Amino acid sequence: MKTILVPTDFSRGAIHAAESASWLAEQLHTQLLLWNCAPRVPVMPGYLGGPTFAEAVAGTVESRDRFGELAEELADFMTNSGGDYRPQLATRYSEGSFRDGLTQLLHEDTFELIVIGAPSGCAVEHIFTGSHTLQVIEAANCPVLIVPSRAALNQLDKVVFATDYEPGDLAAISYLSELSRLLKFAIEVVHIVLNGTDGYEPEQKETTFKEQLAKLKNARITCKELRGKEVVGRLNRVGKQTGADLLAMSHHHYSFFKKLFSESTVARELAHQKIPLLVFPLNTANS
């Protein structure tokens, strides 16, 4: 059975993301895996900073206890949701490097989706640091859903997908099309043109893309073109201008991915992102 992965750090945004993931798991009939990774405290024989060391070890124990409490809270939330399907909830606790733990987890299991929390209030209020958000997106071999603390996934009506007519985007849109049949939302495929450019795309590239799009046979998929000054800021405003409830995009070249999602950019843009953001990583978009 497919599984949704939910990394958590026990923050309010993380709890909201976990609850959102449990709702998705109900709709998609998947399992849920709640995962926390705590830094490993090295043992240093002869270390003279006894009190500091003891406090650090206690912090790890506290993390494990809090993780257990969160799992119980999420199980209660799922029990009281009233849905026809109750997802199975599993937990995984690890210590050490976040990147290493995530890599191992993705190697050992196959996930339908990864759901993480977004910043709330300002850029510094991350569920993770910006680098951890990037690590999830870079390592993932499945879509990554970033959920702001006040976003409600059970009210999805329109999903906007930003494209440059690359063939790899079709796999991502196909995924959304299947998802829309279950969650009943419309899809608007938006081609963004930067101000100062002619917006020209090779005619055959655009034609082929739209022909393949038509083969999905989803009457609720429409296409639109928008102009703006710069990509990231423009994407961040697309949701408001199109009435979207979720913004989705994919990436095809690692260099473009890094340019679009530098750590500072992620922090700044997600701090103002009021709707969920669904990212299809490089290896997912090209699969």
ChimeraX commands (.cxc) that place a marker at each C-alpha (Angstrom):
marker #1 position 0.00,0.00,0.00 radius 0.5
marker #1 position 1.21,3.52,-0.80 radius 0.5
marker #1 position 2.42,5.79,2.00 radius 0.5
marker #1 position 2.56,9.54,2.68 radius 0.5
marker #1 position 5.71,10.63,4.52 radius 0.5
marker #1 position 5.37,13.41,7.10 radius 0.5
marker #1 position 8.66,14.79,8.53 radius 0.5
marker #1 position 8.00,16.70,11.76 radius 0.5
marker #1 position 9.75,18.91,14.29 radius 0.5
marker #1 position 6.73,19.22,16.67 radius 0.5
marker #1 position 6.04,22.87,15.79 radius 0.5
marker #1 position 2.50,24.15,15.28 radius 0.5
marker #1 position 3.07,24.27,11.54 radius 0.5
marker #1 position 4.31,20.67,11.60 radius 0.5
marker #1 position 1.23,19.50,13.48 radius 0.5
marker #1 position -1.02,21.22,10.94 radius 0.5
marker #1 position 0.92,19.58,8.10 radius 0.5
marker #1 position 0.49,16.17,9.77 radius 0.5
marker #1 position -3.25,16.70,10.13 radius 0.5
marker #1 position -3.46,17.81,6.49 radius 0.5
marker #1 position -1.54,14.71,5.45 radius 0.5
marker #1 position -3.93,12.50,7.42 radius 0.5
marker #1 position -6.88,14.01,5.51 radius 0.5
marker #1 position -5.10,13.33,2.22 radius 0.5
marker #1 position -4.37,9.77,3.33 radius 0.5
marker #1 position -8.09,9.27,3.98 radius 0.5
marker #1 position -8.99,10.50,0.49 radius 0.5
marker #1 position -6.25,8.57,-1.31 radius 0.5
marker #1 position -6.50,5.42,0.86 radius 0.5
marker #1 position -2.82,5.46,1.74 radius 0.5
marker #1 position -0.82,4.85,4.89 radius 0.5
marker #1 position 0.88,7.59,6.89 radius 0.5
marker #1 position 4.47,7.58,8.18 radius 0.5
marker #1 position 5.38,10.22,10.78 radius 0.5
marker #1 position 9.15,10.78,10.96 radius 0.5
marker #1 position 11.36,12.80,13.28 radius 0.5
marker #1 position 15.13,13.11,13.12 radius 0.5
marker #1 position 16.99,14.44,16.17 radius 0.5
marker #1 position 20.69,15.42,16.15 radius 0.5
marker #1 position 22.92,12.71,17.58 radius 0.5
marker #1 position 24.86,13.76,20.67 radius 0.5
marker #1 position 28.45,12.42,20.45 radius 0.5
marker #1 position 30.01,10.75,23.49 radius 0.5
marker #1 position 33.23,12.54,24.39 radius 0.5
marker #1 position 35.23,10.72,27.12 radius 0.5
marker #1 position 36.85,13.11,29.55 radius 0.5
marker #1 position 34.70,16.02,28.38 radius 0.5
marker #1 position 34.65,18.65,31.14 radius 0.5
marker #1 position 31.41,20.35,30.18 radius 0.5
marker #1 position 29.29,17.98,32.22 radius 0.5
marker #1 position 26.18,20.11,32.74 radius 0.5
marker #1 position 26.02,21.16,29.07 radius 0.5
marker #1 position 26.48,17.60,27.89 radius 0.5
marker #1 position 23.78,16.32,30.25 radius 0.5
marker #1 position 21.38,18.96,28.98 radius 0.5
marker #1 position 22.02,17.99,25.37 radius 0.5
marker #1 position 21.36,14.31,26.09 radius 0.5
marker #1 position 18.16,15.22,27.94 radius 0.5
marker #1 position 17.05,17.18,24.88 radius 0.5
marker #1 position 17.28,14.03,22.75 radius 0.5
marker #1 position 15.22,12.08,25.27 radius 0.5
marker #1 position 12.68,14.88,25.31 radius 0.5
marker #1 position 12.47,14.75,21.51 radius 0.5
marker #1 position 11.70,11.04,21.59 radius 0.5
marker #1 position 9.00,11.57,24.24 radius 0.5
marker #1 position 7.46,14.48,22.34 radius 0.5
marker #1 position 7.45,12.38,19.19 radius 0.5
marker #1 position 5.44,9.68,20.97 radius 0.5
marker #1 position 2.98,12.29,22.23 radius 0.5
marker #1 position 2.54,13.74,18.74 radius 0.5
marker #1 position 1.90,10.29,17.29 radius 0.5
marker #1 position -0.84,9.71,19.88 radius 0.5
marker #1 position -2.38,13.11,19.16 radius 0.5
marker #1 position -2.39,12.42,15.43 radius 0.5
marker #1 position -3.94,8.96,15.96 radius 0.5
marker #1 position -6.72,10.59,18.02 radius 0.5
marker #1 position -7.23,13.22,15.32 radius 0.5
marker #1 position -7.61,10.51,12.68 radius 0.5
marker #1 position -10.02,8.52,14.86 radius 0.5
marker #1 position -12.26,11.56,15.30 radius 0.5
marker #1 position -12.15,12.72,11.68 radius 0.5
marker #1 position -15.31,10.81,10.78 radius 0.5
marker #1 position -13.96,9.60,7.45 radius 0.5
marker #1 position -14.97,6.31,5.85 radius 0.5
marker #1 position -11.34,5.20,5.62 radius 0.5
marker #1 position -8.89,5.36,8.50 radius 0.5
marker #1 position -5.25,5.34,7.37 radius 0.5
marker #1 position -2.72,3.17,9.16 radius 0.5
marker #1 position -0.26,5.34,11.10 radius 0.5
marker #1 position 3.36,4.27,11.45 radius 0.5
marker #1 position 6.20,6.17,13.12 radius 0.5
marker #1 position 9.95,6.35,12.57 radius 0.5
marker #1 position 12.38,8.08,14.93 radius 0.5
marker #1 position 16.04,8.51,14.05 radius 0.5
marker #1 position 19.07,10.40,15.33 radius 0.5
marker #1 position 21.89,11.99,13.38 radius 0.5
marker #1 position 22.09,13.99,10.17 radius 0.5
marker #1 position 18.75,15.08,8.72 radius 0.5
marker #1 position 20.06,14.60,5.18 radius 0.5
marker #1 position 21.44,11.13,5.89 radius 0.5
marker #1 position 18.29,10.06,7.70 radius 0.5
marker #1 position 16.07,11.27,4.88 radius 0.5
marker #1 position 18.23,9.61,2.23 radius 0.5
marker #1 position 18.08,6.30,4.07 radius 0.5
marker #1 position 14.33,6.57,4.55 radius 0.5
marker #1 position 13.72,7.26,0.86 radius 0.5
marker #1 position 16.00,4.36,-0.05 radius 0.5
marker #1 position 14.18,1.91,2.20 radius 0.5
marker #1 position 10.59,2.86,1.35 radius 0.5
marker #1 position 8.51,4.11,-1.57 radius 0.5
marker #1 position 6.28,7.10,-0.89 radius 0.5
marker #1 position 3.29,8.51,-2.72 radius 0.5
marker #1 position 3.89,12.01,-1.35 radius 0.5
marker #1 position 5.91,13.96,1.22 radius 0.5
marker #1 position 4.02,16.57,3.25 radius 0.5
marker #1 position 5.89,19.24,5.22 radius 0.5
marker #1 position 4.90,22.48,6.94 radius 0.5
marker #1 position 5.61,25.97,5.62 radius 0.5
marker #1 position 6.80,29.07,7.48 radius 0.5
marker #1 position 4.17,31.18,9.18 radius 0.5
marker #1 position 4.33,34.84,10.09 radius 0.5
marker #1 position 7.82,35.61,8.79 radius 0.5
marker #1 position 10.72,33.95,7.01 radius 0.5
marker #1 position 12.52,32.83,10.14 radius 0.5
marker #1 position 9.54,30.87,11.48 radius 0.5
marker #1 position 10.29,27.71,9.50 radius 0.5
marker #1 position 9.10,24.26,10.38 radius 0.5
marker #1 position 12.63,23.43,9.23 radius 0.5
marker #1 position 15.42,25.74,8.21 radius 0.5
marker #1 position 15.40,26.68,4.55 radius 0.5
marker #1 position 18.18,24.19,3.93 radius 0.5
marker #1 position 16.07,21.34,5.30 radius 0.5
marker #1 position 13.20,22.32,3.03 radius 0.5
marker #1 position 15.62,22.17,0.12 radius 0.5
marker #1 position 17.01,18.84,1.28 radius 0.5
marker #1 position 13.54,17.31,1.20 radius 0.5
marker #1 position 12.82,18.63,-2.31 radius 0.5
marker #1 position 16.25,17.68,-3.67 radius 0.5
marker #1 position 16.23,14.16,-2.21 radius 0.5
marker #1 position 12.59,13.31,-2.96 radius 0.5
marker #1 position 11.61,10.88,-5.70 radius 0.5
marker #1 position 7.95,11.81,-5.30 radius 0.5
marker #1 position 5.99,15.07,-5.11 radius 0.5
marker #1 position 6.58,17.31,-2.07 radius 0.5
marker #1 position 3.62,19.25,-0.67 radius 0.5
marker #1 position 4.44,22.33,1.43 radius 0.5
marker #1 position 1.46,23.34,3.57 radius 0.5
marker #1 position 1.14,26.80,5.20 radius 0.5
marker #1 position -0.20,26.73,8.74 radius 0.5
marker #1 position -3.59,28.17,7.80 radius 0.5
marker #1 position -4.17,26.36,4.50 radius 0.5
marker #1 position -7.08,23.90,4.26 radius 0.5
marker #1 position -6.57,21.04,1.81 radius 0.5
marker #1 position -10.18,19.89,2.12 radius 0.5
marker #1 position -11.32,23.00,0.24 radius 0.5
marker #1 position -9.34,22.54,-2.98 radius 0.5
marker #1 position -11.26,23.87,-5.98 radius 0.5
marker #1 position -8.51,25.00,-8.38 radius 0.5
marker #1 position -4.87,23.96,-8.78 radius 0.5
marker #1 position -2.53,26.11,-10.88 radius 0.5
marker #1 position 0.44,24.40,-12.54 radius 0.5
marker #1 position 3.25,26.68,-13.79 radius 0.5
marker #1 position 4.94,25.43,-16.98 radius 0.5
marker #1 position 7.42,26.40,-19.68 radius 0.5
marker #1 position 6.07,23.67,-22.02 radius 0.5
marker #1 position 8.86,21.24,-21.14 radius 0.5
marker #1 position 7.86,17.60,-21.88 radius 0.5
marker #1 position 8.77,16.62,-18.29 radius 0.5
marker #1 position 5.88,18.74,-17.04 radius 0.5
marker #1 position 3.38,16.38,-18.66 radius 0.5
marker #1 position 4.13,13.63,-16.15 radius 0.5
marker #1 position 3.47,16.04,-13.29 radius 0.5
marker #1 position 0.22,17.26,-14.85 radius 0.5
marker #1 position -0.84,13.66,-15.44 radius 0.5
marker #1 position -0.32,13.01,-11.71 radius 0.5
marker #1 position -2.46,16.06,-10.91 radius 0.5
marker #1 position -5.12,14.91,-13.37 radius 0.5
marker #1 position -5.48,11.58,-11.59 radius 0.5
marker #1 position -5.54,13.38,-8.24 radius 0.5
marker #1 position -8.25,15.74,-9.51 radius 0.5
marker #1 position -10.55,12.81,-10.27 radius 0.5
marker #1 position -10.46,11.91,-6.57 radius 0.5
marker #1 position -10.42,15.38,-5.03 radius 0.5
marker #1 position -12.64,17.10,-7.63 radius 0.5
marker #1 position -10.51,20.17,-8.39 radius 0.5
marker #1 position -9.92,21.99,-11.68 radius 0.5
marker #1 position -6.41,22.42,-13.13 radius 0.5
marker #1 position -5.18,25.60,-14.80 radius 0.5
marker #1 position -1.90,25.18,-16.68 radius 0.5
marker #1 position -0.17,28.57,-16.68 radius 0.5
marker #1 position 2.67,29.59,-18.99 radius 0.5
marker #1 position 4.59,32.47,-17.37 radius 0.5
marker #1 position 6.35,34.96,-19.64 radius 0.5
marker #1 position 8.98,37.33,-18.18 radius 0.5
marker #1 position 8.68,41.03,-18.95 radius 0.5
marker #1 position 11.43,42.12,-21.33 radius 0.5
marker #1 position 11.30,38.90,-23.37 radius 0.5
marker #1 position 9.24,38.18,-26.45 radius 0.5
marker #1 position 7.68,35.17,-24.72 radius 0.5
marker #1 position 8.40,33.10,-27.82 radius 0.5
marker #1 position 8.40,29.34,-27.53 radius 0.5
marker #1 position 9.13,27.11,-30.53 radius 0.5
marker #1 position 5.75,26.52,-32.14 radius 0.5
marker #1 position 6.26,22.76,-32.35 radius 0.5
marker #1 position 7.20,22.58,-28.66 radius 0.5
marker #1 position 4.01,24.33,-27.58 radius 0.5
marker #1 position 1.86,22.41,-30.06 radius 0.5
marker #1 position 3.23,19.03,-28.99 radius 0.5
marker #1 position 2.79,19.89,-25.34 radius 0.5
marker #1 position -0.86,20.87,-25.77 radius 0.5
marker #1 position -1.56,17.81,-27.92 radius 0.5
marker #1 position -0.22,15.57,-25.17 radius 0.5
marker #1 position -2.21,17.55,-22.62 radius 0.5
marker #1 position -5.40,16.89,-24.58 radius 0.5
marker #1 position -4.74,13.15,-24.42 radius 0.5
marker #1 position -5.29,13.24,-20.67 radius 0.5
marker #1 position -9.00,13.72,-21.52 radius 0.5
marker #1 position -9.69,15.83,-18.47 radius 0.5
marker #1 position -12.30,18.47,-19.27 radius 0.5
marker #1 position -11.31,20.44,-16.16 radius 0.5
marker #1 position -7.80,21.27,-17.49 radius 0.5
marker #1 position -7.45,24.74,-19.02 radius 0.5
marker #1 position -4.44,26.78,-20.23 radius 0.5
marker #1 position -3.49,30.41,-19.63 radius 0.5
marker #1 position -0.55,32.79,-20.15 radius 0.5
marker #1 position 0.69,35.33,-17.58 radius 0.5
marker #1 position 3.41,37.98,-17.74 radius 0.5
marker #1 position 5.61,39.21,-14.89 radius 0.5
marker #1 position 8.94,40.77,-13.90 radius 0.5
marker #1 position 10.67,37.76,-12.35 radius 0.5
marker #1 position 9.84,34.08,-12.01 radius 0.5
marker #1 position 9.74,33.45,-8.27 radius 0.5
marker #1 position 7.79,36.53,-7.27 radius 0.5
marker #1 position 5.44,36.01,-10.20 radius 0.5
marker #1 position 4.76,32.42,-9.19 radius 0.5
marker #1 position 4.05,33.56,-5.67 radius 0.5
marker #1 position 1.36,35.94,-6.96 radius 0.5
marker #1 position -0.18,33.53,-9.46 radius 0.5
marker #1 position -2.35,31.91,-6.80 radius 0.5
marker #1 position -4.07,35.15,-5.83 radius 0.5
marker #1 position -4.59,36.33,-9.40 radius 0.5
marker #1 position -6.03,33.04,-10.64 radius 0.5
marker #1 position -8.04,32.18,-7.53 radius 0.5
marker #1 position -5.97,29.06,-6.96 radius 0.5
marker #1 position -6.12,26.95,-3.83 radius 0.5
marker #1 position -2.79,25.22,-4.59 radius 0.5
marker #1 position 0.22,26.13,-6.73 radius 0.5
marker #1 position 2.24,23.35,-8.41 radius 0.5
marker #1 position 5.44,23.33,-10.45 radius 0.5
marker #1 position 8.24,21.00,-11.54 radius 0.5
marker #1 position 11.94,21.37,-12.43 radius 0.5
marker #1 position 13.93,19.89,-15.28 radius 0.5
marker #1 position 17.50,21.06,-14.85 radius 0.5
marker #1 position 19.33,21.07,-11.56 radius 0.5
marker #1 position 20.99,24.42,-12.29 radius 0.5
marker #1 position 17.59,26.03,-12.89 radius 0.5
marker #1 position 16.26,24.37,-9.76 radius 0.5
marker #1 position 19.06,25.81,-7.63 radius 0.5
marker #1 position 18.64,29.25,-9.15 radius 0.5
marker #1 position 14.88,29.24,-8.55 radius 0.5
marker #1 position 15.08,27.87,-5.03 radius 0.5
marker #1 position 18.11,29.33,-3.32 radius 0.5
marker #1 position 17.86,29.08,0.45 radius 0.5
marker #1 position 17.15,32.79,0.85 radius 0.5
marker #1 position 14.50,32.64,-1.85 radius 0.5
marker #1 position 12.73,29.70,-0.26 radius 0.5
marker #1 position 12.65,31.49,3.09 radius 0.5
marker #1 position 11.36,34.71,1.58 radius 0.5
marker #1 position 8.79,33.27,-0.78 radius 0.5
marker #1 position 7.34,30.58,1.50 radius 0.5
marker #1 position 6.98,33.16,4.26 radius 0.5
marker #1 position 4.40,34.90,2.06 radius 0.5
marker #1 position 2.92,31.81,0.46 radius 0.5
marker #1 position -0.64,31.57,1.72 radius 0.5
marker #1 position -1.68,28.55,-0.34 radius 0.5
marker #1 position -0.04,25.09,-0.45 radius 0.5
marker #1 position 2.86,24.56,-2.85 radius 0.5
marker #1 position 3.32,21.20,-4.61 radius 0.5
marker #1 position 6.81,20.63,-6.02 radius 0.5
marker #1 position 7.63,17.85,-8.47 radius 0.5
marker #1 position 11.43,17.29,-8.13 radius 0.5
marker #1 position 13.78,16.67,-11.03 radius 0.5
marker #1 position 13.64,12.87,-10.98 radius 0.5
marker #1 position 9.85,12.86,-10.60 radius 0.5
marker #1 position 9.18,15.33,-13.37 radius 0.5
marker #1 position 11.36,13.41,-15.82 radius 0.5
marker #1 position 10.05,9.95,-14.93 radius 0.5
marker link #1:1,2 radius 0.2
marker link #1:2,3 radius 0.2
marker link #1:3,4 radius 0.2
marker link #1:4,5 radius 0.2
marker link #1:5,6 radius 0.2
marker link #1:6,7 radius 0.2
marker link #1:7,8 radius 0.2
marker link #1:8,9 radius 0.2
marker link #1:9,10 radius 0.2
marker link #1:10,11 radius 0.2
marker link #1:11,12 radius 0.2
marker link #1:12,13 radius 0.2
marker link #1:13,14 radius 0.2
marker link #1:14,15 radius 0.2
marker link #1:15,16 radius 0.2
marker link #1:16,17 radius 0.2
marker link #1:17,18 radius 0.2
marker link #1:18,19 radius 0.2
marker link #1:19,20 radius 0.2
marker link #1:20,21 radius 0.2
marker link #1:21,22 radius 0.2
marker link #1:22,23 radius 0.2
marker link #1:23,24 radius 0.2
marker link #1:24,25 radius 0.2
marker link #1:25,26 radius 0.2
marker link #1:26,27 radius 0.2
marker link #1:27,28 radius 0.2
marker link #1:28,29 radius 0.2
marker link #1:29,30 radius 0.2
marker link #1:30,31 radius 0.2
marker link #1:31,32 radius 0.2
marker link #1:32,33 radius 0.2
marker link #1:33,34 radius 0.2
marker link #1:34,35 radius 0.2
marker link #1:35,36 radius 0.2
marker link #1:36,37 radius 0.2
marker link #1:37,38 radius 0.2
marker link #1:38,39 radius 0.2
marker link #1:39,40 radius 0.2
marker link #1:40,41 radius 0.2
marker link #1:41,42 radius 0.2
marker link #1:42,43 radius 0.2
marker link #1:43,44 radius 0.2
marker link #1:44,45 radius 0.2
marker link #1:45,46 radius 0.2
marker link #1:46,47 radius 0.2
marker link #1:47,48 radius 0.2
marker link #1:48,49 radius 0.2
marker link #1:49,50 radius 0.2
marker link #1:50,51 radius 0.2
marker link #1:51,52 radius 0.2
marker link #1:52,53 radius 0.2
marker link #1:53,54 radius 0.2
marker link #1:54,55 radius 0.2
marker link #1:55,56 radius 0.2
marker link #1:56,57 radius 0.2
marker link #1:57,58 radius 0.2
marker link #1:58,59 radius 0.2
marker link #1:59,60 radius 0.2
marker link #1:60,61 radius 0.2
marker link #1:61,62 radius 0.2
marker link #1:62,63 radius 0.2
marker link #1:63,64 radius 0.2
marker link #1:64,65 radius 0.2
marker link #1:65,66 radius 0.2
marker link #1:66,67 radius 0.2
marker link #1:67,68 radius 0.2
marker link #1:68,69 radius 0.2
marker link #1:69,70 radius 0.2
marker link #1:70,71 radius 0.2
marker link #1:71,72 radius 0.2
marker link #1:72,73 radius 0.2
marker link #1:73,74 radius 0.2
marker link #1:74,75 radius 0.2
marker link #1:75,76 radius 0.2
marker link #1:76,77 radius 0.2
marker link #1:77,78 radius 0.2
marker link #1:78,79 radius 0.2
marker link #1:79,80 radius 0.2
marker link #1:80,81 radius 0.2
marker link #1:81,82 radius 0.2
marker link #1:82,83 radius 0.2
marker link #1:83,84 radius 0.2
marker link #1:84,85 radius 0.2
marker link #1:85,86 radius 0.2
marker link #1:86,87 radius 0.2
marker link #1:87,88 radius 0.2
marker link #1:88,89 radius 0.2
marker link #1:89,90 radius 0.2
marker link #1:90,91 radius 0.2
marker link #1:91,92 radius 0.2
marker link #1:92,93 radius 0.2
marker link #1:93,94 radius 0.2
marker link #1:94,95 radius 0.2
marker link #1:95,96 radius 0.2
marker link #1:96,97 radius 0.2
marker link #1:97,98 radius 0.2
marker link #1:98,99 radius 0.2
marker link #1:99,100 radius 0.2
marker link #1:100,101 radius 0.2
marker link #1:101,102 radius 0.2
marker link #1:102,103 radius 0.2
marker link #1:103,104 radius 0.2
marker link #1:104,105 radius 0.2
marker link #1:105,106 radius 0.2
marker link #1:106,107 radius 0.2
marker link #1:107,108 radius 0.2
marker link #1:108,109 radius 0.2
marker link #1:109,110 radius 0.2
marker link #1:110,111 radius 0.2
marker link #1:111,112 radius 0.2
marker link #1:112,113 radius 0.2
marker link #1:113,114 radius 0.2
marker link #1:114,115 radius 0.2
marker link #1:115,116 radius 0.2
marker link #1:116,117 radius 0.2
marker link #1:117,118 radius 0.2
marker link #1:118,119 radius 0.2
marker link #1:119,120 radius 0.2
marker link #1:120,121 radius 0.2
marker link #1:121,122 radius 0.2
marker link #1:122,123 radius 0.2
marker link #1:123,124 radius 0.2
marker link #1:124,125 radius 0.2
marker link #1:125,126 radius 0.2
marker link #1:126,127 radius 0.2
marker link #1:127,128 radius 0.2
marker link #1:128,129 radius 0.2
marker link #1:129,130 radius 0.2
marker link #1:130,131 radius 0.2
marker link #1:131,132 radius 0.2
marker link #1:132,133 radius 0.2
marker link #1:133,134 radius 0.2
marker link #1:134,135 radius 0.2
marker link #1:135,136 radius 0.2
marker link #1:136,137 radius 0.2
marker link #1:137,138 radius 0.2
marker link #1:138,139 radius 0.2
marker link #1:139,140 radius 0.2
marker link #1:140,141 radius 0.2
marker link #1:141,142 radius 0.2
marker link #1:142,143 radius 0.2
marker link #1:143,144 radius 0.2
marker link #1:144,145 radius 0.2
marker link #1:145,146 radius 0.2
marker link #1:146,147 radius 0.2
marker link #1:147,148 radius 0.2
marker link #1:148,149 radius 0.2
marker link #1:149,150 radius 0.2
marker link #1:150,151 radius 0.2
marker link #1:151,152 radius 0.2
marker link #1:152,153 radius 0.2
marker link #1:153,154 radius 0.2
marker link #1:154,155 radius 0.2
marker link #1:155,156 radius 0.2
marker link #1:156,157 radius 0.2
marker link #1:157,158 radius 0.2
marker link #1:158,159 radius 0.2
marker link #1:159,160 radius 0.2
marker link #1:160,161 radius 0.2
marker link #1:161,162 radius 0.2
marker link #1:162,163 radius 0.2
marker link #1:163,164 radius 0.2
marker link #1:164,165 radius 0.2
marker link #1:165,166 radius 0.2
marker link #1:166,167 radius 0.2
marker link #1:167,168 radius 0.2
marker link #1:168,169 radius 0.2
marker link #1:169,170 radius 0.2
marker link #1:170,171 radius 0.2
marker link #1:171,172 radius 0.2
marker link #1:172,173 radius 0.2
marker link #1:173,174 radius 0.2
marker link #1:174,175 radius 0.2
marker link #1:175,176 radius 0.2
marker link #1:176,177 radius 0.2
marker link #1:177,178 radius 0.2
marker link #1:178,179 radius 0.2
marker link #1:179,180 radius 0.2
marker link #1:180,181 radius 0.2
marker link #1:181,182 radius 0.2
marker link #1:182,183 radius 0.2
marker link #1:183,184 radius 0.2
marker link #1:184,185 radius 0.2
marker link #1:185,186 radius 0.2
marker link #1:186,187 radius 0.2
marker link #1:187,188 radius 0.2
marker link #1:188,189 radius 0.2
marker link #1:189,190 radius 0.2
marker link #1:190,191 radius 0.2
marker link #1:191,192 radius 0.2
marker link #1:192,193 radius 0.2
marker link #1:193,194 radius 0.2
marker link #1:194,195 radius 0.2
marker link #1:195,196 radius 0.2
marker link #1:196,197 radius 0.2
marker link #1:197,198 radius 0.2
marker link #1:198,199 radius 0.2
marker link #1:199,200 radius 0.2
marker link #1:200,201 radius 0.2
marker link #1:201,202 radius 0.2
marker link #1:202,203 radius 0.2
marker link #1:203,204 radius 0.2
marker link #1:204,205 radius 0.2
marker link #1:205,206 radius 0.2
marker link #1:206,207 radius 0.2
marker link #1:207,208 radius 0.2
marker link #1:208,209 radius 0.2
marker link #1:209,210 radius 0.2
marker link #1:210,211 radius 0.2
marker link #1:211,212 radius 0.2
marker link #1:212,213 radius 0.2
marker link #1:213,214 radius 0.2
marker link #1:214,215 radius 0.2
marker link #1:215,216 radius 0.2
marker link #1:216,217 radius 0.2
marker link #1:217,218 radius 0.2
marker link #1:218,219 radius 0.2
marker link #1:219,220 radius 0.2
marker link #1:220,221 radius 0.2
marker link #1:221,222 radius 0.2
marker link #1:222,223 radius 0.2
marker link #1:223,224 radius 0.2
marker link #1:224,225 radius 0.2
marker link #1:225,226 radius 0.2
marker link #1:226,227 radius 0.2
marker link #1:227,228 radius 0.2
marker link #1:228,229 radius 0.2
marker link #1:229,230 radius 0.2
marker link #1:230,231 radius 0.2
marker link #1:231,232 radius 0.2
marker link #1:232,233 radius 0.2
marker link #1:233,234 radius 0.2
marker link #1:234,235 radius 0.2
marker link #1:235,236 radius 0.2
marker link #1:236,237 radius 0.2
marker link #1:237,238 radius 0.2
marker link #1:238,239 radius 0.2
marker link #1:239,240 radius 0.2
marker link #1:240,241 radius 0.2
marker link #1:241,242 radius 0.2
marker link #1:242,243 radius 0.2
marker link #1:243,244 radius 0.2
marker link #1:244,245 radius 0.2
marker link #1:245,246 radius 0.2
marker link #1:246,247 radius 0.2
marker link #1:247,248 radius 0.2
marker link #1:248,249 radius 0.2
marker link #1:249,250 radius 0.2
marker link #1:250,251 radius 0.2
marker link #1:251,252 radius 0.2
marker link #1:252,253 radius 0.2
marker link #1:253,254 radius 0.2
marker link #1:254,255 radius 0.2
marker link #1:255,256 radius 0.2
marker link #1:256,257 radius 0.2
marker link #1:257,258 radius 0.2
marker link #1:258,259 radius 0.2
marker link #1:259,260 radius 0.2
marker link #1:260,261 radius 0.2
marker link #1:261,262 radius 0.2
marker link #1:262,263 radius 0.2
marker link #1:263,264 radius 0.2
marker link #1:264,265 radius 0.2
marker link #1:265,266 radius 0.2
marker link #1:266,267 radius 0.2
marker link #1:267,268 radius 0.2
marker link #1:268,269 radius 0.2
marker link #1:269,270 radius 0.2
marker link #1:270,271 radius 0.2
marker link #1:271,272 radius 0.2
marker link #1:272,273 radius 0.2
marker link #1:273,274 radius 0.2
marker link #1:274,275 radius 0.2
marker link #1:275,276 radius 0.2
marker link #1:276,277 radius 0.2
marker link #1:277,278 radius 0.2
marker link #1:278,279 radius 0.2
marker link #1:279,280 radius 0.2
marker link #1:280,281 radius 0.2
marker link #1:281,282 radius 0.2
marker link #1:282,283 radius 0.2
marker link #1:283,284 radius 0.2
marker link #1:284,285 radius 0.2
marker link #1:285,286 radius 0.2
marker link #1:286,287 radius 0.2
view
